[in-house]
Amino acid sequence: MRYIRLLRNVTNCELDPDGFDRYIFPDYEFRLCKGKERAKQRLMRDFPNREKETNKFFTMLEKITKAVSESMSVQSGRLGSLSFLLKHPVLV
C-alpha cells in the first residue's frame, strides 16, 4: 500500500523533444528527436542529395514496426512462424 501512495505522487517529465539521444560520428552528429516525421525532415535537411535513401529507410522502418507489432499474435509452431515470415519478408 505504501508503494501505491508513492506512485500517485510521481509526475511524468517529457524528454527534450528536439533531441534526447545523440548519435555521434566522426564528422556528423544526429540528435534523435520526437516523432518520425520530424526526424525524417531533419535527415533530409542535413542530406538533401539523399532524399531517395531517406525515404527508403523510413519505409523500411514502418514495415519493421508493423511486423513487430503483429508478431505478438503469431500462432505458435513452424507453420505459424513460416506464414508470419512470408507476410513480413522485411524481417528475413
Helices and strands as residue ranges (DSSP letters): H 2-8, E 21-25, E 28-32, H 36-46, G 48-50, H 51-70, G 71-73, H 78-87, G 89-91
